[in-house]
């Protein structure tokens, strides 16, 4: 079963359970996936669907911080709930040690030596770690390793 099929099944389950907040979050996710498919004129595979889920999660996290700064805890709570729904479709996140091991392996493979090779190293790491690790954390570790 593909990720999109799983999301569709979860939407049906939420409909049957009359779980309106969960249903709204899942519909939002399906709409984003369908929009991406229309934009790219192809059906998304699981990796691309995970990228969409990851993007939506990051948007929600940004919204939470803005709502909390503005004193709108009610809206922040809605966003936090949507994050928990979206997180169910993301693979387990890698810890810092696992990211460091991937960075070291990629450095050996690409022969990266200094900061000039950061783009080459990130290009090698992105397909491996997309959806599995926060790319901002990967970038920090790459900078530290190349410095």
C-alpha positions as a Markdown table, in Angstrom:
| # | Residue | x | y | z |
|---|---|---|---|---|
| 1 | Unk | 0.0 | 0.0 | 0.0 |
| 2 | Unk | 1.4 | 3.4 | -1.0 |
| 3 | Unk | 1.4 | 6.3 | 1.4 |
| 4 | Unk | -1.3 | 8.0 | -0.6 |
| 5 | Unk | -3.5 | 4.9 | -0.3 |
| 6 | Unk | -2.9 | 4.9 | 3.5 |
| 7 | Unk | -3.9 | 8.5 | 3.7 |
| 8 | Unk | -7.1 | 7.9 | 1.8 |
| 9 | Unk | -7.9 | 4.9 | 4.0 |
| 10 | Unk | -7.3 | 7.1 | 7.1 |
| 11 | Unk | -9.6 | 9.7 | 5.6 |
| 12 | Unk | -12.4 | 7.2 | 5.2 |
| 13 | Unk | -11.8 | 6.0 | 8.8 |
| 14 | Unk | -12.0 | 9.6 | 10.1 |
| 15 | Unk | -15.3 | 10.1 | 8.1 |
| 16 | Unk | -16.8 | 7.0 | 9.6 |
| 17 | Unk | -15.8 | 8.1 | 13.1 |
| 18 | Unk | -17.1 | 11.6 | 12.5 |
| 19 | Unk | -13.7 | 12.9 | 13.7 |
| 20 | Unk | -13.9 | 16.4 | 12.1 |
| 21 | Unk | -10.6 | 17.9 | 13.1 |
| 22 | Unk | -8.6 | 14.8 | 12.0 |
| 23 | Unk | -10.6 | 14.7 | 8.7 |
| 24 | Unk | -9.9 | 18.3 | 8.0 |
| 25 | Unk | -6.1 | 17.8 | 8.5 |
| 26 | Unk | -6.1 | 14.7 | 6.3 |
| 27 | Unk | -8.1 | 16.4 | 3.6 |
| 28 | Unk | -5.6 | 19.3 | 3.7 |
| 29 | Unk | -2.8 | 16.8 | 3.2 |
| 30 | Unk | -4.5 | 15.1 | 0.3 |
| 31 | Unk | -5.2 | 18.4 | -1.4 |
| 32 | Unk | -1.6 | 19.4 | -1.1 |
| 33 | Unk | -0.5 | 16.0 | -2.6 |
| 34 | Unk | -3.0 | 16.4 | -5.5 |
| 35 | Unk | -1.9 | 20.0 | -6.1 |
| 36 | Unk | 1.7 | 18.8 | -6.4 |
| 37 | Unk | 0.7 | 16.0 | -8.8 |
| 38 | Unk | -1.2 | 18.5 | -11.0 |
| 39 | Unk | 1.8 | 20.9 | -10.9 |
| 40 | Unk | 4.3 | 18.2 | -11.9 |
| 41 | Unk | 1.8 | 16.3 | -14.2 |
| 42 | Unk | 2.8 | 13.0 | -12.7 |
| 43 | Unk | 1.7 | 10.7 | -9.9 |
| 44 | Unk | 3.8 | 11.2 | -6.8 |
| 45 | Unk | 5.7 | 8.3 | -5.3 |
| 46 | Unk | 6.1 | 7.8 | -1.6 |
| 47 | Unk | 9.3 | 9.8 | -1.4 |
| 48 | Unk | 7.7 | 12.8 | -3.0 |
| 49 | Unk | 4.6 | 12.4 | -0.9 |
| 50 | Unk | 6.7 | 12.4 | 2.3 |
| 51 | Unk | 8.4 | 15.6 | 1.1 |
| 52 | Unk | 4.9 | 17.2 | 0.8 |
| 53 | Unk | 4.1 | 16.0 | 4.4 |
| 54 | Unk | 7.4 | 17.3 | 5.6 |
| 55 | Unk | 6.7 | 20.7 | 4.0 |
| 56 | Unk | 3.3 | 21.0 | 5.5 |
| 57 | Unk | 4.7 | 20.0 | 8.9 |
| 58 | Unk | 7.3 | 22.8 | 8.8 |
| 59 | Unk | 4.6 | 25.3 | 7.7 |
| 60 | Unk | 2.5 | 24.3 | 10.8 |
| 61 | Unk | 5.5 | 24.6 | 13.1 |
| 62 | Unk | 6.1 | 28.1 | 11.8 |
| 63 | Unk | 2.5 | 29.0 | 12.3 |
| 64 | Unk | 2.5 | 27.7 | 15.9 |
| 65 | Unk | 5.4 | 30.0 | 16.8 |
| 66 | Unk | 3.7 | 33.0 | 15.2 |
| 67 | Unk | 0.4 | 32.3 | 16.8 |
| 68 | Unk | 2.0 | 31.8 | 20.2 |
| 69 | Unk | 3.9 | 35.1 | 19.8 |
| 70 | Unk | 0.7 | 36.8 | 19.0 |
| 71 | Unk | -1.1 | 35.3 | 22.0 |
| 72 | Unk | -3.5 | 33.2 | 19.9 |
| 73 | Unk | -3.2 | 29.9 | 21.8 |
| 74 | Unk | -6.5 | 28.6 | 20.3 |
| 75 | Unk | -5.1 | 28.8 | 16.7 |
| 76 | Unk | -1.7 | 27.4 | 17.9 |
| 77 | Unk | -3.5 | 24.3 | 19.4 |
| 78 | Unk | -5.2 | 23.6 | 16.1 |
| 79 | Unk | -1.9 | 23.8 | 14.3 |
| 80 | Unk | -0.3 | 21.5 | 16.9 |
| 81 | Unk | -3.1 | 18.9 | 16.4 |
| 82 | Unk | -2.5 | 19.0 | 12.6 |
| 83 | Unk | 1.2 | 18.5 | 13.2 |
| 84 | Unk | 0.4 | 15.3 | 15.2 |
| 85 | Unk | -1.8 | 14.0 | 12.4 |
| 86 | Unk | 0.8 | 14.8 | 9.7 |
| 87 | Unk | 3.6 | 13.2 | 11.8 |
| 88 | Unk | 1.9 | 9.8 | 11.5 |
| 89 | Unk | 2.8 | 9.8 | 7.8 |
| 90 | Unk | 6.5 | 10.7 | 8.3 |
| 91 | Unk | 9.2 | 8.1 | 8.7 |
| 92 | Unk | 11.0 | 8.0 | 12.0 |
| 93 | Unk | 13.5 | 10.9 | 12.3 |
| 94 | Unk | 17.2 | 10.2 | 12.4 |
| 95 | Unk | 19.1 | 11.2 | 15.5 |
| 96 | Unk | 22.3 | 13.4 | 15.5 |
| 97 | Unk | 24.6 | 10.4 | 15.6 |
| 98 | Unk | 23.0 | 8.7 | 12.6 |
| 99 | Unk | 23.1 | 12.0 | 10.6 |
| 100 | Unk | 26.8 | 12.4 | 11.5 |
| 101 | Unk | 27.5 | 8.9 | 10.2 |
| 102 | Unk | 25.7 | 9.7 | 6.9 |
| 103 | Unk | 27.7 | 12.9 | 6.6 |
| 104 | Unk | 31.0 | 11.1 | 7.2 |
| 105 | Unk | 30.1 | 8.4 | 4.6 |
| 106 | Unk | 29.1 | 11.0 | 2.0 |
| 107 | Unk | 32.3 | 12.9 | 2.6 |
| 108 | Unk | 34.3 | 9.7 | 1.9 |
| 109 | Unk | 32.3 | 9.0 | -1.3 |
| 110 | Unk | 32.4 | 12.5 | -2.7 |
| 111 | Unk | 35.9 | 13.4 | -1.5 |
| 112 | Unk | 34.7 | 16.7 | 0.0 |
| 113 | Unk | 37.5 | 18.6 | 1.8 |
| 114 | Unk | 36.4 | 22.1 | 2.6 |
| 115 | Unk | 33.5 | 24.6 | 2.5 |
| 116 | Unk | 33.8 | 24.9 | -1.3 |
| 117 | Unk | 32.5 | 21.3 | -1.5 |
| 118 | Unk | 29.4 | 21.9 | 0.7 |
| 119 | Unk | 27.0 | 22.0 | -2.3 |
| 120 | Unk | 28.4 | 18.7 | -3.7 |
| 121 | Unk | 28.1 | 17.1 | -0.3 |
| 122 | Unk | 24.5 | 18.4 | 0.3 |
| 123 | Unk | 23.5 | 17.2 | -3.2 |
| 124 | Unk | 24.7 | 13.7 | -2.3 |
| 125 | Unk | 23.0 | 13.7 | 1.1 |
| 126 | Unk | 19.6 | 15.1 | 0.1 |
| 127 | Unk | 18.2 | 12.1 | -1.7 |
| 128 | Unk | 19.4 | 9.8 | 1.1 |
| 129 | Unk | 18.0 | 11.8 | 4.0 |
| 130 | Unk | 14.9 | 13.5 | 2.6 |
| 131 | Unk | 12.0 | 12.9 | 5.0 |
| 132 | Unk | 14.2 | 11.0 | 7.4 |
| 133 | Unk | 16.1 | 14.0 | 8.8 |
| 134 | Unk | 15.7 | 17.7 | 9.2 |
| 135 | Unk | 17.8 | 19.2 | 6.4 |
| 136 | Unk | 18.7 | 22.2 | 8.5 |
| 137 | Unk | 20.3 | 19.9 | 11.0 |
| 138 | Unk | 22.1 | 18.1 | 8.2 |
| 139 | Unk | 23.4 | 21.4 | 6.9 |
| 140 | Unk | 24.7 | 22.3 | 10.4 |
| 141 | Unk | 26.5 | 19.0 | 10.7 |
| 142 | Unk | 28.0 | 19.3 | 7.2 |
| 143 | Unk | 29.3 | 22.8 | 8.0 |
| 144 | Unk | 30.8 | 21.5 | 11.2 |
| 145 | Unk | 32.4 | 18.6 | 9.4 |
| 146 | Unk | 33.9 | 20.7 | 6.6 |
| 147 | Unk | 35.2 | 23.5 | 8.9 |
